[in-house]
Structure formats: structure tokens, C-alpha cells
Amino acid sequence: MNPDPCVCLTAWCVHVLQCGHGFAMNENGRCTDKDECSPFPSVCPPDRPVCTNTYGSFKCRSNKRCSQGYKPSSDGSACVG
């Protein structure tokens, strides 16, 4: 959460709070992680359709299928144990 410099309007000054990229202000005025994966249609391209929300961002990966006991790596390019 980064406060903007004081913005002066006529003789009054107001402090404006803005949230960084990937964050949104909640009802309490605090910046919280925005879930980029929840909007429909997906934010991910068709070749990497699986969206994983991360703190302040998101990742897209392929829908790779792995053998039992393995799972796709974070970028979906390989299976890891």
C-alpha cells in the first residue's frame, strides 16, 4: 500500500491511497491480493488455460496430465514428484 503525495484541491489537502498492481482496496481501506483467476473468461491464453493466483499476480500453465504420484511443475512444462 503506497500513499500518494498530498493532493491539494483549492485550500484543502487529501491523502489518496492506491494499491499496487495485482492488489485491490477492500472495504476496510486495506490493499489485498486481487484474484486475477476468478473473472470469466479466463485471463490465460488457450495454450496455457490453467490459472493459479499468486500473491500480487497469477501464473498460467498448460493442462499437463501426469502419472500417479507426480504433478505438473509451476509452469506446466514438466511433471515433478
TIPA-678143 format. One record per residue (C-alpha): residue number from 1; residue in one letter; chain; y, x, z. Coordinates in Angstrom, 2 decimals, padded with zeros to 5 digits. Each point is the difference from the previous one (the first is absolute). Layout:
% residues N
guti pos:NUM code:A unit:A c2:Y c1:X c3:Z
...
END
This chain:
% residues 81
guti pos:1 code:M unit:A c2:000.00 c1:000.00 c3:000.00
guti pos:2 code:N unit:A c2:003.22 c1:001.64 c3:-001.14
guti pos:3 code:P unit:A c2:003.34 c1:-001.47 c3:001.02
guti pos:4 code:D unit:A c2:002.59 c1:000.03 c3:-002.75
guti pos:5 code:P unit:A c2:003.41 c1:001.41 c3:000.78
guti pos:6 code:C unit:A c2:002.46 c1:-002.49 c3:001.37
guti pos:7 code:V unit:A c2:001.18 c1:-002.29 c3:-002.77
guti pos:8 code:C unit:A c2:003.61 c1:-001.04 c3:000.57
guti pos:9 code:L unit:A c2:001.12 c1:-003.43 c3:-001.13
guti pos:10 code:T unit:A c2:003.74 c1:-000.47 c3:000.52
guti pos:11 code:A unit:A c2:000.46 c1:000.99 c3:003.65
guti pos:12 code:W unit:A c2:-003.61 c1:-000.63 c3:001.05
guti pos:13 code:C unit:A c2:-002.93 c1:002.43 c3:-000.13
guti pos:14 code:V unit:A c2:-003.60 c1:-001.09 c3:-000.27
guti pos:15 code:H unit:A c2:-003.09 c1:002.19 c3:000.30
guti pos:16 code:V unit:A c2:-002.60 c1:-000.92 c3:-002.60
guti pos:17 code:L unit:A c2:-003.64 c1:000.96 c3:000.43
guti pos:18 code:Q unit:A c2:-002.18 c1:000.64 c3:-003.04
guti pos:19 code:C unit:A c2:-003.71 c1:000.67 c3:-000.14
guti pos:20 code:G unit:A c2:-001.44 c1:002.80 c3:-002.07
guti pos:21 code:H unit:A c2:-002.19 c1:-000.48 c3:-003.07
guti pos:22 code:G unit:A c2:-003.27 c1:-001.77 c3:000.90
guti pos:23 code:F unit:A c2:001.43 c1:-001.62 c3:003.13
guti pos:24 code:A unit:A c2:001.60 c1:-003.37 c3:000.67
guti pos:25 code:M unit:A c2:002.10 c1:-001.26 c3:002.89
guti pos:26 code:N unit:A c2:-001.82 c1:-002.47 c3:002.22
guti pos:27 code:E unit:A c2:001.48 c1:-002.92 c3:001.96
guti pos:28 code:N unit:A c2:000.81 c1:002.36 c3:002.91
guti pos:29 code:G unit:A c2:002.09 c1:002.29 c3:-002.21
guti pos:30 code:R unit:A c2:-002.61 c1:002.78 c3:-000.04
guti pos:31 code:C unit:A c2:-001.36 c1:001.70 c3:-003.09
guti pos:32 code:T unit:A c2:-003.72 c1:-000.57 c3:-000.44
guti pos:33 code:D unit:A c2:-002.46 c1:000.99 c3:-002.68
guti pos:34 code:K unit:A c2:000.10 c1:-002.32 c3:-003.01
guti pos:35 code:D unit:A c2:-003.42 c1:-000.95 c3:-001.39
guti pos:36 code:E unit:A c2:000.41 c1:000.72 c3:-003.70
guti pos:37 code:C unit:A c2:-003.59 c1:-001.12 c3:-000.64
guti pos:38 code:S unit:A c2:000.47 c1:-003.63 c3:001.07
guti pos:39 code:P unit:A c2:002.15 c1:-001.31 c3:-002.90
guti pos:40 code:F unit:A c2:-001.76 c1:-001.61 c3:-002.92
guti pos:41 code:P unit:A c2:-000.42 c1:001.18 c3:-002.70
guti pos:42 code:S unit:A c2:-001.11 c1:003.38 c3:001.24
guti pos:43 code:V unit:A c2:002.39 c1:002.93 c3:-000.03
guti pos:44 code:C unit:A c2:-002.80 c1:002.20 c3:-001.34
guti pos:45 code:P unit:A c2:-000.80 c1:000.60 c3:-003.68
guti pos:46 code:P unit:A c2:-003.19 c1:-001.49 c3:-001.53
guti pos:47 code:D unit:A c2:-001.78 c1:003.39 c3:-000.14
guti pos:48 code:R unit:A c2:000.53 c1:000.49 c3:003.78
guti pos:49 code:P unit:A c2:-000.04 c1:-003.57 c3:001.40
guti pos:50 code:V unit:A c2:-000.88 c1:000.68 c3:003.65
guti pos:51 code:C unit:A c2:003.17 c1:000.16 c3:002.10
guti pos:52 code:T unit:A c2:000.04 c1:001.59 c3:003.46
guti pos:53 code:N unit:A c2:003.12 c1:-000.38 c3:002.11
guti pos:54 code:T unit:A c2:001.11 c1:003.21 c3:001.72
guti pos:55 code:Y unit:A c2:002.85 c1:000.65 c3:002.44
guti pos:56 code:G unit:A c2:003.14 c1:-000.35 c3:-002.11
guti pos:57 code:S unit:A c2:-001.83 c1:-000.11 c3:-003.32
guti pos:58 code:F unit:A c2:-003.27 c1:-000.96 c3:-001.71
guti pos:59 code:K unit:A c2:-002.78 c1:001.56 c3:-002.08
guti pos:60 code:C unit:A c2:-001.86 c1:-001.36 c3:-003.00
guti pos:61 code:R unit:A c2:-003.56 c1:001.06 c3:-000.82
guti pos:62 code:S unit:A c2:-002.76 c1:-000.93 c3:-002.39
guti pos:63 code:N unit:A c2:-002.66 c1:-002.49 c3:000.98
guti pos:64 code:K unit:A c2:-002.64 c1:002.74 c3:000.21
guti pos:65 code:R unit:A c2:-003.42 c1:-001.05 c3:001.24
guti pos:66 code:C unit:A c2:-001.85 c1:002.49 c3:002.17
guti pos:67 code:S unit:A c2:-003.59 c1:000.36 c3:001.19
guti pos:68 code:Q unit:A c2:-000.89 c1:-001.18 c3:003.50
guti pos:69 code:G unit:A c2:001.46 c1:002.31 c3:002.65
guti pos:70 code:Y unit:A c2:002.89 c1:001.08 c3:-002.23
guti pos:71 code:K unit:A c2:003.45 c1:-001.46 c3:-000.62
guti pos:72 code:P unit:A c2:002.70 c1:000.58 c3:-002.60
guti pos:73 code:S unit:A c2:002.44 c1:002.83 c3:000.75
guti pos:74 code:S unit:A c2:003.61 c1:-000.97 c3:000.74
guti pos:75 code:D unit:A c2:000.93 c1:000.34 c3:-003.69
guti pos:76 code:G unit:A c2:-003.23 c1:-001.64 c3:-001.19
guti pos:77 code:S unit:A c2:-001.03 c1:002.95 c3:-002.15
guti pos:78 code:A unit:A c2:-003.19 c1:000.92 c3:001.89
guti pos:79 code:C unit:A c2:-002.49 c1:-001.20 c3:002.58
guti pos:80 code:V unit:A c2:000.08 c1:001.66 c3:003.41
guti pos:81 code:G unit:A c2:-002.39 c1:-000.15 c3:002.95
END
